[in-house]
Amino acid sequence: MFMLICMDQKDVDKPIAISDLLRPNSKVVNFIMYLYSIEPDFYAELNTAIMTQDTSKLSQLGPFARCLSHIMSNDVESKREDRMKPGKDVWDNS
């Protein structure tokens, strides 16, 4: 339920719309990227499952992988207004 609330999904059986995965500021994209970055490291688990072709993890990590694939392949994160600009060093005070 926590995940559904974070993504404003009211129906458990309703699939996530592709259009939600293409909007950089949608709650779905923000939540998927949050999962990508936290501990336990979902990305490491996903990567290991892919590398070893462990299909036993497919039901748990498959939907996450599919959403992440849409976000990454459409370069959605680069379209965020609050992203760091390329070439700008956050530690550079000059």
N, CA, C and O atoms as a GROMACS GRO file, in nm:
protein
  376
    1MET      N    1   0.082  -0.119   0.000
    1MET     CA    2   0.000   0.000   0.000
    1MET      C    3   0.087   0.126   0.000
    1MET      O    4   0.053   0.225  -0.065
    2PHE      N    5   0.198   0.122   0.073
    2PHE     CA    6   0.286   0.239   0.080
    2PHE      C    7   0.329   0.282  -0.060
    2PHE      O    8   0.328   0.401  -0.092
    3MET      N    9   0.368   0.185  -0.142
    3MET     CA   10   0.412   0.218  -0.277
    3MET      C   11   0.300   0.280  -0.359
    3MET      O   12   0.322   0.377  -0.432
    4LEU      N   13   0.181   0.226  -0.347
    4LEU     CA   14   0.068   0.279  -0.424
    4LEU      C   15   0.035   0.422  -0.380
    4LEU      O   16   0.004   0.507  -0.464
    5ILE      N   17   0.042   0.447  -0.251
    5ILE     CA   18   0.016   0.582  -0.200
    5ILE      C   19   0.121   0.679  -0.253
    5ILE      O   20   0.087   0.790  -0.294
    6CYS      N   21   0.247   0.639  -0.252
    6CYS     CA   22   0.355   0.726  -0.301
    6CYS      C   23   0.338   0.762  -0.448
    6CYS      O   24   0.380   0.869  -0.491
    7MET      N   25   0.279   0.672  -0.523
    7MET     CA   26   0.264   0.695  -0.667
    7MET      C   27   0.124   0.744  -0.704
    7MET      O   28   0.093   0.757  -0.822
    8ASP      N   29   0.040   0.770  -0.605
    8ASP     CA   30  -0.100   0.812  -0.629
    8ASP      C   31  -0.178   0.708  -0.710
    8ASP      O   32  -0.264   0.744  -0.791
    9GLN      N   33  -0.148   0.582  -0.689
    9GLN     CA   34  -0.221   0.475  -0.755
    9GLN      C   35  -0.331   0.426  -0.661
    9GLN      O   36  -0.302   0.386  -0.548
   10LYS      N   37  -0.453   0.428  -0.706
   10LYS     CA   38  -0.564   0.389  -0.620
   10LYS      C   39  -0.604   0.243  -0.638
   10LYS      O   40  -0.660   0.182  -0.547
   11ASP      N   41  -0.575   0.189  -0.753
   11ASP     CA   42  -0.614   0.052  -0.785
   11ASP      C   43  -0.491  -0.036  -0.798
   11ASP      O   44  -0.404  -0.010  -0.882
   12VAL      N   45  -0.483  -0.139  -0.715
   12VAL     CA   46  -0.368  -0.229  -0.714
   12VAL      C   47  -0.351  -0.300  -0.848
   12VAL      O   48  -0.239  -0.326  -0.892
   13ASP      N   49  -0.461  -0.332  -0.912
   13ASP     CA   50  -0.456  -0.408  -1.037
   13ASP      C   51  -0.437  -0.323  -1.162
   13ASP      O   52  -0.418  -0.377  -1.271
   14LYS      N   53  -0.442  -0.192  -1.146
   14LYS     CA   54  -0.426  -0.104  -1.262
   14LYS      C   55  -0.276  -0.089  -1.296
   14LYS      O   56  -0.198  -0.049  -1.210
   15PRO      N   57  -0.238  -0.121  -1.417
   15PRO     CA   58  -0.095  -0.108  -1.453
   15PRO      C   59  -0.051   0.039  -1.457
   15PRO      O   60  -0.133   0.128  -1.479
   16ILE      N   61   0.076   0.061  -1.436
   16ILE     CA   62   0.132   0.195  -1.446
   16ILE      C   63   0.132   0.235  -1.594
   16ILE      O   64   0.176   0.159  -1.679
   17ALA      N   65   0.082   0.352  -1.622
   17ALA     CA   66   0.074   0.400  -1.759
   17ALA      C   67   0.213   0.440  -1.810
   17ALA      O   68   0.291   0.501  -1.737
   18ILE      N   69   0.242   0.406  -1.934
   18ILE     CA   70   0.369   0.444  -1.995
   18ILE      C   71   0.384   0.596  -1.993
   18ILE      O   72   0.495   0.647  -1.974
   19SER      N   73   0.275   0.667  -2.012
   19SER     CA   74   0.282   0.814  -2.012
   19SER      C   75   0.332   0.868  -1.878
   19SER      O   76   0.400   0.970  -1.874
   20ASP      N   77   0.300   0.799  -1.768
   20ASP     CA   78   0.351   0.840  -1.636
   20ASP      C   79   0.502   0.820  -1.626
   20ASP      O   80   0.571   0.893  -1.555
   21LEU      N   81   0.553   0.720  -1.698
   21LEU     CA   82   0.697   0.692  -1.693
   21LEU      C   83   0.777   0.788  -1.781
   21LEU      O   84   0.899   0.792  -1.773
   22LEU      N   85   0.709   0.865  -1.863
   22LEU     CA   86   0.777   0.957  -1.954
   22LEU      C   87   0.776   1.101  -1.902
   22LEU      O   88   0.837   1.189  -1.963
   23ARG      N   89   0.706   1.125  -1.792
   23ARG     CA   90   0.700   1.260  -1.734
   23ARG      C   91   0.802   1.270  -1.620
   23ARG      O   92   0.786   1.201  -1.519
   24PRO      N   93   0.905   1.353  -1.634
   24PRO     CA   94   1.014   1.357  -1.536
   24PRO      C   95   0.971   1.390  -1.393
   24PRO      O   96   1.036   1.348  -1.298
   25ASN      N   97   0.863   1.464  -1.378
   25ASN     CA   98   0.822   1.503  -1.243
   25ASN      C   99   0.702   1.426  -1.191
   25ASN      O  100   0.642   1.464  -1.091
   26SER      N  101   0.666   1.316  -1.259
   26SER     CA  102   0.553   1.237  -1.212
   26SER      C  103   0.592   1.163  -1.084
   26SER      O  104   0.710   1.133  -1.061
   27LYS      N  105   0.494   1.135  -1.001
   27LYS     CA  106   0.520   1.064  -0.876
   27LYS      C  107   0.571   0.924  -0.903
   27LYS      O  108   0.648   0.869  -0.824
   28VAL      N  109   0.529   0.865  -1.013
   28VAL     CA  110   0.575   0.731  -1.049
   28VAL      C  111   0.725   0.733  -1.077
   28VAL      O  112   0.800   0.651  -1.024
   29VAL      N  113   0.770   0.826  -1.160
   29VAL     CA  114   0.913   0.837  -1.193
   29VAL      C  115   0.994   0.868  -1.066
   29VAL      O  116   1.098   0.807  -1.043
   30ASN      N  117   0.946   0.961  -0.986
   30ASN     CA  118   1.017   0.995  -0.863
   30ASN      C  119   1.030   0.875  -0.770
   30ASN      O  120   1.135   0.855  -0.709
   31PHE      N  121   0.925   0.795  -0.759
   31PHE     CA  122   0.930   0.679  -0.671
   31PHE      C  123   1.022   0.570  -0.726
   31PHE      O  124   1.099   0.511  -0.650
   32ILE      N  125   1.015   0.544  -0.855
   32ILE     CA  126   1.103   0.443  -0.916
   32ILE      C  127   1.250   0.485  -0.899
   32ILE      O  128   1.334   0.401  -0.865
   33MET      N  129   1.280   0.612  -0.922
   33MET     CA  130   1.418   0.659  -0.906
   33MET      C  131   1.461   0.657  -0.759
   33MET      O  132   1.578   0.635  -0.729
   34TYR      N  133   1.366   0.679  -0.669
   34TYR     CA  134   1.396   0.667  -0.526
   34TYR      C  135   1.434   0.522  -0.494
   34TYR      O  136   1.534   0.498  -0.426
   35LEU      N  137   1.356   0.426  -0.542
   35LEU     CA  138   1.388   0.286  -0.519
   35LEU      C  139   1.523   0.249  -0.579
   35LEU      O  140   1.598   0.170  -0.522
   36TYR      N  141   1.554   0.308  -0.694
   36TYR     CA  142   1.681   0.283  -0.762
   36TYR      C  143   1.800   0.324  -0.676
   36TYR      O  144   1.908   0.267  -0.688
   37SER      N  145   1.779   0.424  -0.589
   37SER     CA  146   1.892   0.482  -0.518
   37SER      C  147   1.904   0.444  -0.371
   37SER      O  148   2.003   0.481  -0.308
   38ILE      N  149   1.809   0.372  -0.314
   38ILE     CA  150   1.813   0.346  -0.170
   38ILE      C  151   1.878   0.213  -0.135
   38ILE      O  152   1.907   0.130  -0.222
   39GLU      N  153   1.900   0.194  -0.007
   39GLU     CA  154   1.940   0.064   0.049
   39GLU      C  155   1.814   0.000   0.105
   39GLU      O  156   1.736   0.072   0.166
   40PRO      N  157   1.789  -0.127   0.090
   40PRO     CA  158   1.872  -0.223   0.018
   40PRO      C  159   1.877  -0.188  -0.130
   40PRO      O  160   1.782  -0.134  -0.187
   41ASP      N  161   1.986  -0.219  -0.187
   41ASP     CA  162   2.016  -0.177  -0.323
   41ASP      C  163   1.939  -0.261  -0.425
   41ASP      O  164   1.985  -0.366  -0.468
   42PHE      N  165   1.821  -0.212  -0.463
   42PHE     CA  166   1.738  -0.283  -0.560
   42PHE      C  167   1.810  -0.299  -0.693
   42PHE      O  168   1.797  -0.402  -0.760
   43TYR      N  169   1.887  -0.198  -0.733
   43TYR     CA  170   1.956  -0.206  -0.861
   43TYR      C  171   2.057  -0.320  -0.861
   43TYR      O  172   2.068  -0.393  -0.960
   44ALA      N  173   2.132  -0.336  -0.751
   44ALA     CA  174   2.231  -0.445  -0.743
   44ALA      C  175   2.161  -0.581  -0.751
   44ALA      O  176   2.209  -0.672  -0.818
   45GLU      N  177   2.050  -0.594  -0.682
   45GLU     CA  178   1.974  -0.720  -0.688
   45GLU      C  179   1.924  -0.747  -0.829
   45GLU      O  180   1.932  -0.859  -0.879
   46LEU      N  181   1.874  -0.643  -0.893
   46LEU     CA  182   1.825  -0.655  -1.030
   46LEU      C  183   1.939  -0.693  -1.124
   46LEU      O  184   1.924  -0.782  -1.208
   47ASN      N  185   2.051  -0.626  -1.111
   47ASN     CA  186   2.166  -0.654  -1.196
   47ASN      C  187   2.215  -0.798  -1.179
   47ASN      O  188   2.245  -0.866  -1.277
   48THR      N  189   2.222  -0.844  -1.055
   48THR     CA  190   2.264  -0.981  -1.029
   48THR      C  191   2.166  -1.081  -1.091
   48THR      O  192   2.208  -1.180  -1.151
   49ALA      N  193   2.038  -1.055  -1.075
   49ALA     CA  194   1.936  -1.144  -1.133
   49ALA      C  195   1.948  -1.150  -1.285
   49ALA      O  196   1.932  -1.256  -1.345
   50ILE      N  197   1.975  -1.036  -1.346
   50ILE     CA  198   1.991  -1.033  -1.492
   50ILE      C  199   2.117  -1.107  -1.535
   50ILE      O  200   2.114  -1.187  -1.629
   51MET      N  201   2.226  -1.080  -1.467
   51MET     CA  202   2.355  -1.142  -1.505
   51MET      C  203   2.351  -1.294  -1.489
   51MET      O  204   2.410  -1.367  -1.569
   52THR      N  205   2.283  -1.342  -1.385
   52THR     CA  206   2.277  -1.486  -1.361
   52THR      C  207   2.154  -1.551  -1.422
   52THR      O  208   2.134  -1.672  -1.411
   53GLN      N  209   2.070  -1.469  -1.489
   53GLN     CA  210   1.945  -1.515  -1.550
   53GLN      C  211   1.858  -1.590  -1.449
   53GLN      O  212   1.803  -1.696  -1.478
   54ASP      N  213   1.848  -1.532  -1.329
   54ASP     CA  214   1.771  -1.590  -1.220
   54ASP      C  215   1.624  -1.553  -1.236
   54ASP      O  216   1.581  -1.445  -1.194
   55THR      N  217   1.547  -1.641  -1.297
   55THR     CA  218   1.406  -1.613  -1.324
   55THR      C  219   1.320  -1.620  -1.199
   55THR      O  220   1.204  -1.580  -1.203
   56SER      N  221   1.373  -1.669  -1.089
   56SER     CA  222   1.295  -1.674  -0.965
   56SER      C  223   1.268  -1.533  -0.911
   56SER      O  224   1.177  -1.515  -0.830
   57LYS      N  225   1.346  -1.434  -0.953
   57LYS     CA  226   1.328  -1.296  -0.908
   57LYS      C  227   1.238  -1.216  -1.002
   57LYS      O  228   1.208  -1.099  -0.975
   58LEU      N  229   1.196  -1.277  -1.111
   58LEU     CA  230   1.120  -1.205  -1.214
   58LEU      C  231   0.990  -1.145  -1.161
   58LEU      O  232   0.957  -1.031  -1.194
   59SER      N  233   0.916  -1.219  -1.081
   59SER     CA  234   0.788  -1.167  -1.032
   59SER      C  235   0.807  -1.049  -0.937
   59SER      O  236   0.721  -0.963  -0.928
   60GLN      N  237   0.921  -1.046  -0.866
   60GLN     CA  238   0.945  -0.937  -0.772
   60GLN      C  239   1.014  -0.817  -0.838
   60GLN      O  240   0.975  -0.703  -0.814
   61LEU      N  241   1.115  -0.843  -0.919
   61LEU     CA  242   1.195  -0.734  -0.975
   61LEU      C  243   1.159  -0.699  -1.119
   61LEU      O  244   1.200  -0.594  -1.169
   62GLY      N  245   1.083  -0.784  -1.186
   62GLY     CA  246   1.046  -0.760  -1.325
   62GLY      C  247   0.973  -0.629  -1.348
   62GLY      O  248   1.011  -0.553  -1.438
   63PRO      N  249   0.867  -0.599  -1.270
   63PRO     CA  250   0.797  -0.472  -1.291
   63PRO      C  251   0.887  -0.350  -1.267
   63PRO      O  252   0.878  -0.251  -1.339
   64PHE      N  253   0.972  -0.359  -1.166
   64PHE     CA  254   1.067  -0.251  -1.137
   64PHE      C  255   1.162  -0.234  -1.255
   64PHE      O  256   1.189  -0.122  -1.297
   65ALA      N  257   1.212  -0.344  -1.308
   65ALA     CA  258   1.304  -0.340  -1.423
   65ALA      C  259   1.236  -0.279  -1.544
   65ALA      O  260   1.298  -0.201  -1.617
   66ARG      N  261   1.112  -0.314  -1.567
   66ARG     CA  262   1.039  -0.262  -1.682
   66ARG      C  263   1.021  -0.110  -1.672
   66ARG      O  264   1.043  -0.038  -1.769
   67CYS      N  265   0.981  -0.063  -1.553
   67CYS     CA  266   0.964   0.082  -1.531
   67CYS      C  267   1.097   0.154  -1.547
   67CYS      O  268   1.105   0.257  -1.614
   68LEU      N  269   1.200   0.100  -1.485
   68LEU     CA  270   1.333   0.162  -1.493
   68LEU      C  271   1.383   0.166  -1.637
   68LEU      O  272   1.446   0.263  -1.677
   69SER      N  273   1.355   0.061  -1.713
   69SER     CA  274   1.394   0.057  -1.853
   69SER      C  275   1.328   0.169  -1.934
   69SER      O  276   1.394   0.234  -2.015
   70HIS      N  277   1.200   0.191  -1.911
   70HIS     CA  278   1.129   0.299  -1.981
   70HIS      C  279   1.187   0.436  -1.943
   70HIS      O  280   1.205   0.522  -2.029
   71ILE      N  281   1.214   0.454  -1.815
   71ILE     CA  282   1.266   0.583  -1.769
   71ILE      C  283   1.404   0.608  -1.829
   71ILE      O  284   1.431   0.718  -1.879
   72MET      N  285   1.491   0.508  -1.824
   72MET     CA  286   1.628   0.525  -1.873
   72MET      C  287   1.635   0.533  -2.026
   72MET      O  288   1.708   0.616  -2.080
   73SER      N  289   1.562   0.448  -2.094
   73SER     CA  290   1.572   0.447  -2.241
   73SER      C  291   1.511   0.571  -2.304
   73SER      O  292   1.546   0.605  -2.418
   74ASN      N  293   1.423   0.638  -2.235
   74ASN     CA  294   1.365   0.762  -2.286
   74ASN      C  295   1.432   0.886  -2.227
   74ASN      O  296   1.386   0.998  -2.247
   75ASP      N  297   1.541   0.865  -2.154
   75ASP     CA  298   1.622   0.974  -2.099
   75ASP      C  299   1.536   1.074  -2.018
   75ASP      O  300   1.557   1.195  -2.026
   76VAL      N  301   1.441   1.021  -1.943
   76VAL     CA  302   1.346   1.103  -1.869
   76VAL      C  303   1.415   1.188  -1.762
   76VAL      O  304   1.379   1.304  -1.742
   77GLU      N  305   1.512   1.131  -1.694
   77GLU     CA  306   1.579   1.205  -1.586
   77GLU      C  307   1.649   1.331  -1.637
   77GLU      O  308   1.658   1.429  -1.563
   78SER      N  309   1.699   1.330  -1.759
   78SER     CA  310   1.769   1.448  -1.812
   78SER      C  311   1.673   1.564  -1.839
   78SER      O  312   1.717   1.677  -1.857
   79LYS      N  313   1.544   1.534  -1.840
   79LYS     CA  314   1.444   1.638  -1.868
   79LYS      C  315   1.395   1.708  -1.741
   79LYS      O  316   1.310   1.797  -1.748
   80ARG      N  317   1.447   1.667  -1.626
   80ARG     CA  318   1.406   1.730  -1.499
   80ARG      C  319   1.459   1.872  -1.492
   80ARG      O  320   1.573   1.899  -1.532
   81GLU      N  321   1.379   1.962  -1.442
   81GLU     CA  322   1.422   2.101  -1.428
   81GLU      C  323   1.525   2.118  -1.316
   81GLU      O  324   1.606   2.211  -1.321
   82ASP      N  325   1.523   2.030  -1.216
   82ASP     CA  326   1.611   2.044  -1.101
   82ASP      C  327   1.740   1.961  -1.111
   82ASP      O  328   1.810   1.943  -1.012
   83ARG      N  329   1.769   1.910  -1.231
   83ARG     CA  330   1.890   1.829  -1.247
   83ARG      C  331   2.015   1.917  -1.252
   83ARG      O  332   2.007   2.035  -1.283
   84MET      N  333   2.130   1.856  -1.221
   84MET     CA  334   2.256   1.929  -1.235
   84MET      C  335   2.289   1.942  -1.383
   84MET      O  336   2.270   1.848  -1.460
   85LYS      N  337   2.337   2.055  -1.422
   85LYS     CA  338   2.373   2.078  -1.562
   85LYS      C  339   2.510   2.014  -1.590
   85LYS      O  340   2.599   2.020  -1.505
   86PRO      N  341   2.527   1.954  -1.708
   86PRO     CA  342   2.655   1.893  -1.743
   86PRO      C  343   2.767   1.998  -1.740
   86PRO      O  344   2.749   2.112  -1.783
   87GLY      N  345   2.882   1.957  -1.690
   87GLY     CA  346   2.998   2.045  -1.687
   87GLY      C  347   3.006   2.134  -1.564
   87GLY      O  348   3.106   2.202  -1.544
   88LYS      N  349   2.904   2.135  -1.483
   88LYS     CA  350   2.903   2.218  -1.363
   88LYS      C  351   2.950   2.133  -1.246
   88LYS      O  352   2.886   2.034  -1.211
   89ASP      N  353   3.060   2.172  -1.186
   89ASP     CA  354   3.114   2.101  -1.070
   89ASP      C  355   3.050   2.161  -0.944
   89ASP      O  356   3.068   2.279  -0.915
   90VAL      N  357   2.977   2.080  -0.873
   90VAL     CA  358   2.906   2.127  -0.754
   90VAL      C  359   3.002   2.182  -0.648
   90VAL      O  360   2.963   2.265  -0.566
   91TRP      N  361   3.126   2.136  -0.649
   91TRP     CA  362   3.223   2.179  -0.547
   91TRP      C  363   3.306   2.299  -0.592
   91TRP      O  364   3.383   2.355  -0.514
   92ASP      N  365   3.290   2.339  -0.718
   92ASP     CA  366   3.367   2.450  -0.772
   92ASP      C  367   3.302   2.582  -0.727
   92ASP      O  368   3.187   2.610  -0.762
   93ASN      N  369   3.377   2.662  -0.651
   93ASN     CA  370   3.325   2.790  -0.600
   93ASN      C  371   3.359   2.908  -0.691
   93ASN      O  372   3.323   3.021  -0.660
   94SER      N  373   3.426   2.883  -0.801
   94SER     CA  374   3.464   2.995  -0.887
   94SER      C  375   3.355   3.034  -0.982
   94SER      O  376   3.372   3.127  -1.062
   0.00000   0.00000   0.00000
